[in-house]
């Protein structure tokens, strides 16, 4: 359903390198990444059905957050609040990540299962609503899909390896985003069993997903330089894809 691959204090030029695919129903209305009107320094795409977002950053304090759903095959409770509100609320807030996460732990039952990566300045944290606490992320290359951080699903393992290989070359938008376009299918014996059935497990198994009605809607690249501050160097690129798997737009923001 989604994939986030990132290098945290692993590369000498960029302390945080994030590449991520958002997988969603093509019929779900979405705005591409842009600076919101309120707050005006919040950069993110927007889910027009529920009003939240899946990934974004805010220049003030250089806050960053990205979210995935946790897949357990049990379905969702439609009465619950949209999980996209979590990212929006974190980016709009001024509290530290630990304070926000402590509050979120107490209120996680208001949402269907999710995973959240959030950071501010030089700290980065992971929290899954299926676990009791949050963790500070250690330096290295990490992957997150629709289970907990670094679960060795085939697409996570392959994505981390491809990211590591890409980082051995000169850093470029083309090289990093090409990782997210990988359609290699794993062997059947490698597929996880998350309760959604074989055909769906197979369809969701590649890094780049494409099948009728559902697939990879956008690929995002986020780079942040060693100063890790609002005055530092930041690059944010979002590529949108249509139902045919063709590029339908690109947004680039840098400062």
N, C-alpha and C positions, 0 to 999 in steps of 0.2 A: 504493500500500500504506500509506503514511503521509504526512502533510504537517505541517511545522513552519514557521510564519511568526513573525518576531519583529522588534521594533524595539529596537536597542541604542544607548543614548545619543542617541536621536532625539527623544524627547518630554521636555519640561521637568519634568513631574511624576513620571514613572516612567522610570528609566534602562533598565529591562529589562521589556519587554512581550512575552509569549510566548502564541501561540494555536496549538494543535496538535490534529490528528485522528489517532487510532490506528485503523488499519484491520486487521481480523483475521477469521479464521473464527469464525462465531458459536458453533460447537461447542467452541471452545477455552475451558476454564474460567478465569475471571478474577475477582479480587477488586477492588472499587472502591478508590479512593484512601483511605488511612487511615494513621495513625501505627503503624509496626511495633513489635512487642514488643522487638526487638533489631536495631539500636539504637532506643531509644524516640523519638528526635527525627527519625527518617527518615519522610518523608511521600511515599507513592507508591502506585500500584496494584500488583497482583501477578499475574503469570502463574502459575496454579496447576499448570500442566503441567510447567514447567521451574524455577519458583521465583524467576525474576528479575523485572525490570520494564523498561518502555520509557521512563519519565520519572519524575523525582522530585526532591525537594530534602531537605536536612538542615539543621536549624536551627543546629547547631554549625558555625560558620564560614560559614554560608549557602552550602553546596555545592549545585550544580544540575547536572543532566545529563539529556539526552534523546537517543534513538537511533532511527535508521531502518535498515532493511535496504537493501542496494544491489542493485538489480534488473539482472541481466545475461542472463537467459534461460537460463543454464547449469544451473539447478537448484541444490540444496543437498546438502551431504554430511551425512547424518544422524548420522555419528559425531562431528561437531564439537560443541564446547561451545555452550550456548545463548548467543546474543548478549545476551539480557536480563541475564545475569550481569555484563556489563561495567558497566552503569549501577549495579547493586547494589554491585559491588565498589568503584567510584569513590566512591559516597556513603558507604560504610562506612569508607573509608580516611581517613587524616589527611594524606596527602602532597599537595603542590601539584599543580595540573593538569599542568604540564610534566613533572614527575617521573612521574606516572601514565601520561601519554601516551608517554613514552620507553619505559617498560616494556611498554605495550600494543603499540607498534610492533614490538618484538622477539618478541611472542607472538601477533600478529594471525592467523597461519596456523592457530591453534587454533579459529578462528571462520569461519563463512561470511561473505561480504562485508557490510560495515556502514559506517555513518556515525555519528559521535558529536559532540555539542556538549556541552561541560562548562565549568564555571566555578566560581570561588570569589572572594568579595569583589568587587573591581572589575575582574576579568579574565574573558574568555570566549574559548574556543578551539574550533576545528573540526578533526576528523581523519577521514579516510576510509581504510579499509584497502586501498583500491585505489591510494593515493598513498604516496609515500615519507616524507612528514613532515606535521606539523600546522601550523596557522596561527592567529595571533591575529586575532580577528574585529574588523573596523573598525566604527566607528559607522555607523548607517544602518538601512534596512529590508532584511531578508534572508529568503530562503526555501530550504527543504530538503525534497526529497521522497526519491526512491529513486535519486538520482544525487548528484553532489557539490554542495556549497553553491552556491546561486544559478544552477544549471543552468536555462536558460530554458524548461523544460517549460511547456505552457499553464497547468496548474493553479498552478505556482509564480509565473508572471508575473501571472496574474489575482489570486491570493491576495495578493501583495505590493501590487498596486494597490488592492484592496479594503481591506487593512489601512491603507494610507496614507490613504485616504478616511475610514476610521473614526476615525483619530487626529486628523483635522481637526475632529471633533465633540467634545462632552464625553465623557470616558472613561466607559464604562458596560459592565457585564457583558453586557447584552443586545446592544448594538451590536457588540462585539468577537466574541462567540460566533456572531452571525448570519453573519459572514464564513465560518465553518467549515461552515455549513449550505448553502452555495451548491452547486447541482447543475448549473450551466451546462456543457453539453458543448462542447468545442472543435471546430473544423473538422477533418475527417479529415486534411487536408494538414498540420495542426499537430501531429499525434500523433507522439510519439517512437517509435523502433524499438529496443526492448530485447530482442528475441528471443522474446517471449511470444505473438506472433501478433496480427493485427488486432483480433479480437473482444475479447481480453483488454486490449489497449491502450485500446480504446474504453471498456470497463467501468471501467478504473482511472483514466480521464482527469479526471473531475470532482473538485472539492474534497471534496464529501460523496459517498461511495460506497455504493451499495446494490444488490446483486443476490443471487440465491439462494445461501445458505450463507456469504456473505462480504460485509463492508461496514464502514462506520465504526462502531466499537464505542463510542468515547467521544471527547468534545471537551473540551480542557483550556485554561483561561486562568490564566496566572501573571503577577502584577504584583509588582514590587519597587521600593520608594521610593528617593530619592536617597542615603540613608545607606548603603544596600547592606550592611547588617550584620544579625546576629541580633537586634539591638535595634530595627531599623527596622520599617517597615510592609510587610507581605507579605499578598497575597491569592491564594488558590489555589482554583479552581473546576473541578470535573469533572462533565460531563453525560454520562450513559450512554444508549445508543440500542439498541433491539431490532431484530430482523430486518425488521420492518415500517417501520423508519425513525422510530419513535415514541420519545419520551423515556421512559426507564425508571428514572431516578433522578438525583439531583444531590447532590454532596458539596461543601460550602463550608468552607474553613479559612482563618482570618485571624488575624494577630497584629500 
